[in-house]
Amino acid sequence: MYQKNISCQYFAPQKIEEALEILSRYEIEIKIIAGGTDLLVQYYDRLYEIDNWLDLKNIKDLKNIRINKNQMEIGAMVTHTQIEISEDIQKYFPILSQAASDIGSPQIRNRGTIGGNIVNASPAGDLLPSLIAYKAQFKLVSSREETIIPAEAFFIGPKKTILRADQLLSEIILPLPEKNTYGSWIKIGKRKALIIATITLALVVRMDKDNEIIQNASVCLGSVAPTPLEIKEIKEKMIGKKFKQLDFNQLGGMVEDKISPIDDIRGTREYRKDVAKEIMINALEEIDLAYIQHVEVV
Ligand SMILES: Cc1cc2nc3c(=O)[nH]c(=O)nc-3n(C[C@H](O)[C@H](O)[C@H](O)COP(=O)(O)OP(=O)(O)OC[C@H]3O[C@@H](n4cnc5c(N)ncnc54)[C@H](O)[C@@H]3O)c2cc1C
């Protein structure tokens, strides 16, 4: 017979400090809830059982987007819609804004948060490749300490992160890009809206002050490995070269060679490898176009 559990607790504090105190008391006996768009689906699918909930919805300090000196700080409770429409994010981190606009549907984007996307740690999480390509850092806080770690160090497997039970993700920190930085974001899925990605790619390229020589490049893919995958070897092939000298086909081939995706319901290994090459070439072409237009107007 079904018995109602009367010891169930629901907290919705207004301050981060209160939330951390509650977390330190309950640790694995409590679930943090942000927008609930991942968590409640998993709950109703009975992927876990929990009696206690810590809802972050009332904590205003987690909802800010601000520029502080040479970095942008995005609170973990900022929604995908806010990321999509923020003029500062569109200006400095355009491909993060585009990735947010590709998530789910308007309803999901209005509720789902950047913090939830990160901590859920799906290999297909749409914000993750752009965050890694932009060299984001995550601020993790507990009642005892505050730690800042590089985004790529956070993910250790599908739905697995280094976050401890007494910690919450409070902020995403992005260094403001230098002048002459270009980006491209590509999401491939079976249809345009409400679709989990078959494969994604974020590419960020920074030129020197004369807008000629590549100073830095990062490419990160989603849905091709247990965690978002940065292809670090690409840097050697791009840094120090003029954009016009790049062999797009060779760079696409390199991305294809460096990934070992699995077959799943959204696509086969071979399909993902072929598409990885094509979308790397497309991303380079997109940057090439933006670069030519930029050089012409300077
Ligand atoms: C119909 C539908 C379509 C979707 N489409 C997409 C899509 O296209 N692309 C995509 O990437 N995702 C998609 N999602 C997944 C989901 O919407 C996103 O991952 C969203 O960003 C999750 O955020 P949330 O605030 O709802 O997280 P929640 O569900 O509230 O939480 C997710 C996880 O993160 C933890 N958590 C949340 N915030 C914090 C924090 N600050 N500190 C510590 N732990 C925290 C929770 O405990 C939980 O484990 C979709 C979901 C649905 C239901």
Ligand as a Chemical Component Dictionary entry (heavy atoms), coordinates in Angstrom:
data_LIG
# 
_chem_comp.id                   LIG 
_chem_comp.type                 NON-POLYMER 
_chem_comp.pdbx_formal_charge   0 
_chem_comp.three_letter_code    LIG 
# 
loop_
_chem_comp_atom.comp_id 
_chem_comp_atom.atom_id 
_chem_comp_atom.alt_atom_id 
_chem_comp_atom.type_symbol 
_chem_comp_atom.charge 
_chem_comp_atom.model_Cartn_x 
_chem_comp_atom.model_Cartn_y 
_chem_comp_atom.model_Cartn_z 
_chem_comp_atom.pdbx_ordinal 
LIG C1  C1  C 0 11.516 18.739 -23.658 1  
LIG C2  C2  C 0 12.946 18.993 -23.298 2  
LIG C3  C3  C 0 13.827 19.448 -24.283 3  
LIG C4  C4  C 0 15.172 19.692 -23.965 4  
LIG N1  N1  N 0 16.014 20.122 -24.949 5  
LIG C5  C5  C 0 17.311 20.341 -24.663 6  
LIG C6  C6  C 0 18.205 20.766 -25.690 7  
LIG O1  O1  O 0 17.836 20.970 -26.844 8  
LIG N2  N2  N 0 19.520 20.953 -25.350 9  
LIG C7  C7  C 0 19.975 20.753 -24.070 10 
LIG O2  O2  O 0 21.162 20.954 -23.817 11 
LIG N3  N3  N 0 19.137 20.340 -23.083 12 
LIG C8  C8  C 0 17.837 20.133 -23.351 13 
LIG N4  N4  N 0 16.985 19.709 -22.357 14 
LIG C9  C9  C 0 17.533 19.454 -21.022 15 
LIG C10 C10 C 0 17.370 20.615 -20.009 16 
LIG O3  O3  O 0 16.327 21.480 -20.336 17 
LIG C11 C11 C 0 18.648 21.473 -19.869 18 
LIG O4  O4  O 0 19.760 20.660 -19.564 19 
LIG C12 C12 C 0 18.502 22.548 -18.790 20 
LIG O5  O5  O 0 19.538 23.469 -18.927 21 
LIG C13 C13 C 0 18.549 22.003 -17.371 22 
LIG O6  O6  O 0 18.449 23.108 -16.487 23 
LIG P1  P1  P 0 17.449 23.128 -15.262 24 
LIG O7  O7  O 0 17.589 24.451 -14.624 25 
LIG O8  O8  O 0 16.073 22.748 -15.666 26 
LIG O9  O9  O 0 18.102 21.996 -14.357 27 
LIG P2  P2  P 0 17.424 21.026 -13.266 28 
LIG O10 O10 O 0 16.618 19.993 -13.967 29 
LIG O11 O11 O 0 16.754 21.805 -12.202 30 
LIG O12 O12 O 0 18.749 20.369 -12.681 31 
LIG C14 C14 C 0 19.580 19.541 -13.459 32 
LIG C15 C15 C 0 20.685 18.959 -12.563 33 
LIG O13 O13 O 0 21.555 19.981 -12.128 34 
LIG C16 C16 C 0 21.575 20.091 -10.699 35 
LIG N5  N5  N 0 21.706 21.530 -10.453 36 
LIG C17 C17 C 0 21.000 22.526 -11.071 37 
LIG N6  N6  N 0 21.497 23.726 -10.729 38 
LIG C18 C18 C 0 22.525 23.497 -9.883  39 
LIG C19 C19 C 0 23.458 24.347 -9.204  40 
LIG N7  N7  N 0 23.436 25.681 -9.351  41 
LIG N8  N8  N 0 24.397 23.786 -8.415  42 
LIG C20 C20 C 0 24.451 22.434 -8.281  43 
LIG N9  N9  N 0 23.613 21.584 -8.895  44 
LIG C21 C21 C 0 22.661 22.112 -9.696  45 
LIG C22 C22 C 0 20.300 19.430 -10.229 46 
LIG O14 O14 O 0 20.420 18.906 -8.919  47 
LIG C23 C23 C 0 20.151 18.329 -11.267 48 
LIG O15 O15 O 0 20.982 17.256 -10.941 49 
LIG C24 C24 C 0 15.634 19.465 -22.635 50 
LIG C25 C25 C 0 14.728 19.021 -21.643 51 
LIG C26 C26 C 0 13.418 18.792 -21.964 52 
LIG C27 C27 C 0 12.471 18.321 -20.888 53 
# 
loop_
_chem_comp_bond.comp_id 
_chem_comp_bond.atom_id_1 
_chem_comp_bond.atom_id_2 
_chem_comp_bond.value_order 
_chem_comp_bond.pdbx_ordinal 
LIG C1  C2  SING 1  
LIG C2  C3  SING 2  
LIG C2  C26 DOUB 3  
LIG C3  C4  DOUB 4  
LIG C4  N1  SING 5  
LIG C4  C24 SING 6  
LIG N1  C5  DOUB 7  
LIG C5  C6  SING 8  
LIG C5  C8  SING 9  
LIG C6  O1  DOUB 10 
LIG C6  N2  SING 11 
LIG N2  C7  SING 12 
LIG C7  O2  DOUB 13 
LIG C7  N3  SING 14 
LIG N3  C8  DOUB 15 
LIG C8  N4  SING 16 
LIG N4  C9  SING 17 
LIG N4  C24 SING 18 
LIG C9  C10 SING 19 
LIG C10 O3  SING 20 
LIG C10 C11 SING 21 
LIG C11 O4  SING 22 
LIG C11 C12 SING 23 
LIG C12 O5  SING 24 
LIG C12 C13 SING 25 
LIG C13 O6  SING 26 
LIG O6  P1  SING 27 
LIG P1  O7  DOUB 28 
LIG P1  O8  SING 29 
LIG P1  O9  SING 30 
LIG O9  P2  SING 31 
LIG P2  O10 DOUB 32 
LIG P2  O11 SING 33 
LIG P2  O12 SING 34 
LIG O12 C14 SING 35 
LIG C14 C15 SING 36 
LIG C15 O13 SING 37 
LIG C15 C23 SING 38 
LIG O13 C16 SING 39 
LIG C16 N5  SING 40 
LIG C16 C22 SING 41 
LIG N5  C17 SING 42 
LIG N5  C21 SING 43 
LIG C17 N6  DOUB 44 
LIG N6  C18 SING 45 
LIG C18 C19 SING 46 
LIG C18 C21 DOUB 47 
LIG C19 N7  SING 48 
LIG C19 N8  DOUB 49 
LIG N8  C20 SING 50 
LIG C20 N9  DOUB 51 
LIG N9  C21 SING 52 
LIG C22 O14 SING 53 
LIG C22 C23 SING 54 
LIG C23 O15 SING 55 
LIG C24 C25 DOUB 56 
LIG C25 C26 SING 57 
LIG C26 C27 SING 58 
# 
